[in-house]
Amino acid sequence: MRARATLYGLLLIVAAAAAVLSFAALRDLALLCGFTPSLAWLLPVVVDAGAAAGSLVWLGGAVTEAARRFARALALALLGLSVAANALGHGLEAFRLAPAWWVVVIVSAVAPAVLGAVVHLAVLVGRTDPVEAGGDEPITSGLTREAYDAGLLDEHGTSSRWEDAAPDRAAELIAAGAGRRRLSRELDISEYEARRLLAGARPATPSPVAATNGAHIGTEATP
């Protein structure tokens, strides 16, 4: 326990020192590229906040696989950008060089690019129940890695407990008006399987032609 507390303390020290140094370097680079002193500090905020958002989604809780992949790419790209910008800023400052025009263009484009990437990430994170139009196969893109690791899903993305779902309990829930999310939660099955239960519980509606034919047959059979 003491070793873990020491590790966390050292991690906090390293993170704080790295954040301050990186902040100063990126702010100085922004100043070299023509940002005003009152706005130059926003460049490191954008880069560090974007990297933190990507890291939280990448290493955090249950999200779609598409969101996790994009978050990983965003976090690594911004961390790489931070390293390169720090090195470039110190190099320009040490040799008293003016940044090339293309450096100014790239630095100026960082903020809107990160904004667009973070908004896209937020949209991907919000897609917790993706539906494949017209498809009857289980949708595995929204299934979490934790569910696979826990053995709740097979290689097709179908719940390994599908056979254990109690039909009586399912009938009770459907009769009470439960939707696919509640069925999935109560029966510990996937939402795809819950949709199958709901579809199977719907009474078949006779077509108008069949109903008319039945009426004629009944009329003719009456003496």
Protein Blocks (a to p, Z undefined) as FASTA:
>chain_A
ZZmmmmmmmmmmmmmmmmmmmmmmmmmmmmmnopafklmmmmmmmmmmmmmmmmmmmmmc
cddfklmmmmmmmmmmmmmmmmmmmmmmmmmmmnopacdfklmmmmmmmmmmmmmmmmmm
mmmmmmmbccdehiabdcfklpcfklmmnopacfkopafklmmpcfklmmmmmmnopafk
lmmmmnopafklmmmmmmmmpccdddfklmmmmmmmmmmmpZZ
